[in-house]
Amino acid sequence: MNMSDILANKVVVVTGASSGIGRAIAIRAAEHGARAVIVSDVTEAPREGGEPTAAVIEALGVTARFVKADVSKRTDNDALVAAAEDLGGVDVFVANAGITLRTDGADVPEEDYRRLMSVNLDGPLFGAQAAARSMKAKGKAGSIVLMASMGGLVGAGITVAYSTSKGGVVLMAKSLADALGPDGIRVNAVAPGTIDTELLRTAAGIAEASEGFRKRTPLRRLGQPSEIGDAVAYLGSDLSSYVTGHALTVDGGLLAVI
């Protein structure tokens, strides 16, 4: 049984959807009534184990496809959006794919820095461009959601490159909202706080800091990936029809307090 029908008749494409937050976004889209979900990642196997995301979605009675894509490549983003064409074309595009670095900070190595930027910053732009072209060609008032982070709203010495990339995503969403608004296409960002994922538990520095984040969070707990999925579903739905250029913080109140 669907949680809601707020995404009814919509085709949703999610990058980085094999694991973690992306997996939850894709599954939640199905649970909120999406007609079809395109699951994309560099590998189909979930980091946390279990059935592939597309299989979980199909078990819910929703059409699902897995499309392998490296979002740092413009051609892969184009092919990913094209994979939704025979389903009616993309209605909601979620640029979720992103990476962190084991060695980040003021002395981040150039090679690592450029690799992170190619995924975290180039990827959302190329994906949004491909989705927007498809939406405009079909006259769709679609929704594009870019995955930012609380680390893109405030800085941290252990995430210099990561925070720089996510801060860029926030301003990318605002700028694209202005560029695409006349075509009826909304663009927003979601900025998660400390979310309980496999990546959080294994990322150097962040894993150690997570307990401190939890204690400072007004709700006194880590967020769940499904809660980010619900936020994305809202921004993808017609319930947010007058919301664009916004960075929605989903952090349990962490950034609201000192």
C-alpha positions in Angstrom: 0.0 0.0 0.0 1.3 3.5 -0.9 2.1 5.9 1.8 0.5 8.6 -0.3 -0.2 9.4 -4.0 1.7 12.7 -4.1 3.9 11.4 -6.9 1.1 9.6 -8.8 1.7 9.3 -12.6 5.2 10.7 -12.3 8.4 9.2 -13.7 11.2 9.7 -11.2 15.0 9.4 -12.0 17.4 9.1 -9.1 21.2 9.1 -9.3 23.4 7.4 -6.7 20.3 5.3 -5.9 21.9 1.9 -5.2 22.7 2.7 -1.6 22.2 5.0 1.3 20.1 8.2 0.9 19.7 7.7 -2.8 18.3 4.2 -2.3 15.8 5.6 0.3 14.8 8.4 -2.1 14.1 5.9 -4.9 12.1 3.5 -2.7 10.2 6.4 -1.1 9.2 7.7 -4.5 7.6 4.4 -5.3 5.9 4.4 -1.9 4.5 7.9 -2.6 2.9 6.7 -5.8 5.4 7.2 -8.6 4.5 5.4 -11.8 8.1 4.4 -12.6 11.5 4.9 -11.0 14.8 4.9 -12.9 17.5 3.8 -10.5 21.0 4.9 -11.5 24.5 4.3 -10.0 28.0 3.1 -10.9 27.1 -0.3 -9.5 23.8 -2.0 -8.7 24.9 -3.7 -5.4 23.8 -1.8 -2.3 26.7 -0.9 0.2 24.5 -2.0 3.1 23.6 -5.3 1.5 20.2 -6.6 0.5 18.2 -6.7 -2.7 19.1 -4.2 -5.4 17.0 -1.0 -5.2 15.1 -1.7 -8.5 14.1 -5.1 -7.2 12.7 -3.6 -4.0 10.7 -1.1 -6.0 9.4 -3.8 -8.4 8.2 -5.8 -5.3 6.1 -2.7 -4.5 4.3 -3.1 -7.8 6.1 -0.1 -9.4 8.0 -0.2 -12.7 11.7 0.1 -12.0 14.9 0.1 -14.1 18.6 0.2 -13.2 20.8 2.3 -15.5 24.5 2.3 -14.9 25.9 5.8 -15.1 28.9 7.8 -14.1 27.4 11.2 -13.5 30.6 13.0 -14.0 30.2 12.3 -17.7 27.7 14.4 -19.7 27.0 11.5 -22.1 26.0 9.2 -19.2 23.5 11.8 -17.9 22.0 12.2 -21.3 21.7 8.4 -21.7 20.1 8.1 -18.2 17.4 10.7 -19.0 16.8 9.0 -22.4 16.1 5.7 -20.5 12.9 7.3 -19.3 11.6 8.4 -22.7 9.6 5.2 -23.4 7.9 5.7 -20.0 6.7 9.1 -20.9 9.9 11.1 -20.0 11.3 12.3 -16.7 9.0 14.3 -14.4 11.2 14.4 -11.4 15.0 14.3 -11.6 17.0 13.8 -8.4 20.7 14.5 -8.6 21.7 12.6 -5.5 25.0 10.9 -6.5 28.0 12.2 -4.5 31.2 11.2 -2.9 33.3 12.1 0.1 37.1 11.9 0.5 39.2 9.9 3.0 41.6 12.8 3.0 39.9 16.2 3.0 40.8 19.5 4.6 43.1 22.4 3.9 45.7 20.2 2.2 43.3 18.1 0.1 45.3 16.6 -2.8 44.6 18.0 -6.3 43.6 14.7 -7.8 41.1 13.9 -5.1 39.7 17.5 -5.2 39.1 17.3 -8.9 37.6 13.8 -8.7 35.2 15.0 -6.0 34.2 18.1 -7.9 33.5 16.1 -11.1 31.0 13.9 -9.2 29.5 16.4 -6.7 29.3 19.5 -8.8 29.6 18.6 -12.5 27.3 15.6 -12.0 24.3 17.7 -10.8 24.7 20.2 -13.5 25.0 17.7 -16.3 22.0 15.8 -14.9 19.9 18.9 -14.5 20.7 20.0 -18.0 19.7 16.7 -19.5 16.5 16.6 -17.5 15.6 20.1 -18.3 16.0 19.5 -22.1 13.7 16.5 -21.9 11.1 18.4 -19.8 11.1 21.4 -22.1 10.8 19.3 -25.2 7.6 17.7 -23.8 6.3 20.9 -22.2 6.4 19.4 -18.7 6.4 21.5 -15.6 8.9 19.2 -14.0 10.9 19.2 -10.8 14.7 18.9 -10.4 16.1 18.2 -6.9 19.8 18.6 -6.2 21.4 16.9 -3.2 23.3 19.4 -1.1 24.3 19.0 2.6 24.4 20.9 5.8 28.1 21.0 4.9 27.2 23.2 2.0 25.6 25.8 4.4 28.3 25.8 7.0 32.0 25.0 6.7 34.2 22.5 8.5 38.0 22.1 8.5 37.7 18.3 7.9 35.5 18.8 4.8 37.0 21.7 2.8 36.5 20.1 -0.7 33.2 18.5 0.2 31.7 21.6 1.7 32.9 23.6 -1.3 31.1 21.3 -3.7 27.9 21.2 -1.7 27.9 25.0 -1.3 28.1 25.1 -5.1 25.1 22.8 -5.4 23.0 25.2 -3.3 23.8 28.1 -5.5 23.4 25.9 -8.6 19.8 25.2 -7.5 19.1 28.8 -7.0 20.6 29.8 -10.4 18.9 27.0 -12.3 15.6 27.9 -10.7 15.9 31.4 -12.2 17.0 30.0 -15.6 14.3 27.3 -15.9 11.4 28.9 -14.1 10.0 30.5 -17.2 9.6 27.0 -18.6 7.7 25.9 -15.5 10.6 23.8 -14.2 11.3 24.0 -10.5 14.8 23.5 -9.1 15.4 23.0 -5.4 18.1 21.5 -3.2 17.9 19.3 -0.1 20.5 19.8 2.6 20.5 16.7 4.9 22.0 16.9 8.4 23.6 13.8 10.0 21.8 10.9 8.5 22.3 7.3 9.7 23.8 5.6 6.6 26.6 3.1 5.9 28.6 6.0 4.4 28.3 8.0 7.7 29.5 5.0 9.7 32.6 4.5 7.5 33.6 8.1 6.3 36.8 9.1 8.0 36.2 12.0 10.5 32.5 12.2 10.0 31.9 8.9 11.7 33.8 10.0 14.8 32.0 13.4 14.9 28.4 12.0 14.4 27.8 11.4 18.1 28.7 15.0 18.9 26.3 16.1 16.1 23.6 13.9 17.6 23.9 15.4 21.0 23.7 18.9 19.7 20.7 18.2 17.5 17.5 19.5 19.1 15.7 16.2 18.3 18.6 14.3 19.9 18.8 11.6 17.2 20.3 11.0 13.7 18.1 11.3 10.7 16.9 8.4 8.7 17.4 8.1 5.0 13.6 7.7 4.5 13.1 11.1 6.0 15.2 12.6 3.2 13.2 10.6 0.8 10.0 12.2 2.1 11.5 15.7 1.7 12.5 14.9 -1.9 9.0 13.5 -2.6 7.5 16.7 -1.4 9.7 18.8 -3.6 9.0 16.5 -6.6 5.2 16.7 -6.0 2.6 19.3 -6.9 2.3 20.1 -3.2 5.4 22.3 -3.7 4.2 23.9 -6.9 5.3 27.4 -5.8 8.6 26.3 -4.2 11.7 26.8 -6.3 15.2 28.1 -5.7 15.0 26.8 -2.1 17.5 24.8 -0.1 15.4 22.7 2.3 17.4 21.8 5.4 16.5 18.4 6.9 18.8 18.2 9.9 16.6 17.8 13.1 17.3 21.5 13.9 21.1 21.1 14.1 21.9 24.3 12.2 19.3 26.3 14.1 21.3 26.2 17.3 24.8 27.1 18.4 
